[in-house]
Amino acid sequence: MSRKFFSIFEHHKQPLVSRDVFLKRVAKCAWTAFLLLTVTVLMGGVVYHYVEGFSWLDALMNAIMIMTGLGLVDTLHTTQGKIFTCFYAILTAIVFYMLLAIIFAPLIHRFLHRFHLEIGQKNENE
């Protein structure tokens, strides 16, 4: 696969994209982060609902509480639920950092790209 398939950002030698393109990129990354968050929470909610027998509201609440690092609200009764919670806590910690990276990547890229362009212009003027 080509490098272009994996990259949504312009090369450092290319000019800075317009504000509209940048805002679309931020919206695309925010939407991607939202979908990842939704899938992760729904996965936890489904498992807690069917394995532990929690109501949908309680299952989603427990999934969200694990994801935020606050811990379970309800007591787990099955071995499968306890094992799932161990792995789900690790997964959601990884997903949390992925969400941060996805959301902040366009902002950091634009800052560094602009900084790099300013340095290049100063070197050309000297």
C-alpha positions as CSV (number, residue, x, y, z in Angstrom):
1,M,0.0,0.0,0.0
2,S,1.1,3.5,-0.6
3,R,2.2,5.9,2.0
4,K,-0.6,8.3,0.9
5,F,-3.2,5.7,2.1
6,F,-2.0,5.9,5.7
7,S,-1.5,9.7,5.9
8,I,-4.1,12.4,6.1
9,F,-1.5,15.1,6.6
10,E,0.5,17.0,4.1
11,H,4.2,16.6,3.8
12,H,6.4,19.2,5.6
13,K,7.6,20.6,2.2
14,Q,4.0,21.2,1.1
15,P,2.3,24.5,2.0
16,L,0.0,24.8,5.0
17,V,-3.6,23.8,4.1
18,S,-6.4,26.3,4.3
19,R,-8.4,26.8,7.4
20,D,-11.4,25.0,5.8
21,V,-9.4,21.9,5.0
22,F,-7.9,22.0,8.5
23,L,-11.4,22.2,10.1
24,K,-12.6,19.4,8.0
25,R,-9.6,17.4,9.1
26,V,-10.3,18.2,12.8
27,A,-14.0,17.2,12.3
28,K,-12.9,13.9,10.6
29,C,-10.6,13.1,13.5
30,A,-13.2,14.0,16.1
31,W,-15.8,11.8,14.3
32,T,-13.3,8.9,14.1
33,A,-12.6,9.3,17.9
34,F,-16.3,9.4,18.6
35,L,-16.9,6.2,16.6
36,L,-14.0,4.4,18.4
37,L,-15.4,5.6,21.8
38,T,-18.9,4.4,20.9
39,V,-17.8,1.0,19.7
40,T,-15.7,0.5,22.8
41,V,-18.5,1.5,25.2
42,L,-21.1,-0.5,23.4
43,M,-18.8,-3.6,23.4
44,G,-18.5,-3.3,27.2
45,G,-22.2,-2.7,27.6
46,V,-23.2,-5.7,25.6
47,V,-20.9,-8.0,27.5
48,Y,-22.1,-6.7,30.9
49,H,-25.7,-7.0,29.8
50,Y,-25.6,-10.5,28.6
51,V,-22.9,-12.0,30.8
52,E,-23.7,-10.3,34.1
53,G,-27.4,-9.8,33.4
54,F,-27.3,-6.0,34.1
55,S,-30.0,-3.8,32.6
56,W,-28.9,-1.9,29.5
57,L,-28.6,1.3,31.5
58,D,-26.5,-0.3,34.2
59,A,-24.4,-2.2,31.7
60,L,-23.5,1.0,29.8
61,M,-22.9,2.9,33.0
62,N,-20.5,0.2,34.2
63,A,-18.7,0.2,30.8
64,I,-18.3,4.0,30.9
65,M,-17.1,4.0,34.5
66,I,-14.5,1.4,33.7
67,M,-13.4,3.4,30.6
68,T,-13.1,6.6,32.7
69,G,-11.0,4.8,35.3
70,L,-13.6,5.3,38.1
71,G,-14.3,1.6,38.5
72,L,-17.4,-0.6,38.5
73,V,-20.7,0.6,40.1
74,D,-22.2,-2.9,40.5
75,T,-20.8,-6.1,41.8
76,L,-19.8,-8.7,39.3
77,H,-21.2,-12.2,39.9
78,T,-19.7,-14.3,37.1
79,T,-16.1,-15.4,36.5
80,Q,-16.5,-14.5,32.8
81,G,-17.5,-11.0,33.8
82,K,-14.6,-10.6,36.1
83,I,-12.1,-11.8,33.4
84,F,-13.7,-9.6,30.8
85,T,-13.4,-6.6,33.2
86,C,-9.7,-7.2,33.6
87,F,-9.1,-7.1,29.8
88,Y,-11.7,-4.4,29.2
89,A,-9.9,-2.1,31.7
90,I,-6.6,-2.6,29.8
91,L,-8.3,-2.1,26.4
92,T,-10.1,1.1,27.5
93,A,-6.8,2.5,28.8
94,I,-5.3,1.9,25.4
95,V,-8.3,3.3,23.7
96,F,-8.2,6.5,25.9
97,Y,-4.7,7.3,24.7
98,M,-5.7,6.5,21.1
99,L,-8.5,8.9,21.4
100,L,-6.2,11.6,22.7
101,A,-3.8,11.0,19.8
102,I,-6.6,11.0,17.2
103,I,-8.1,14.3,18.5
104,F,-4.9,16.2,19.0
105,A,-3.0,15.0,16.0
106,P,-4.3,17.6,13.5
107,L,-3.7,20.4,16.0
108,I,-0.2,19.3,16.8
109,H,0.6,18.7,13.1
110,R,-0.7,22.2,12.1
111,F,1.4,23.8,14.9
112,L,4.6,21.9,13.9
113,H,4.0,22.4,10.2
114,R,3.5,26.2,10.7
115,F,6.6,26.3,12.9
116,H,8.6,24.4,10.3
117,L,7.5,26.8,7.5
118,E,8.4,29.8,9.6
119,I,11.9,28.4,10.2
120,G,12.3,27.7,6.5
121,Q,11.4,31.2,5.6
122,K,13.8,32.7,8.1
123,N,16.6,30.5,6.7
124,E,15.8,31.7,3.2
125,N,15.9,35.3,4.2
126,E,19.3,35.1,5.8
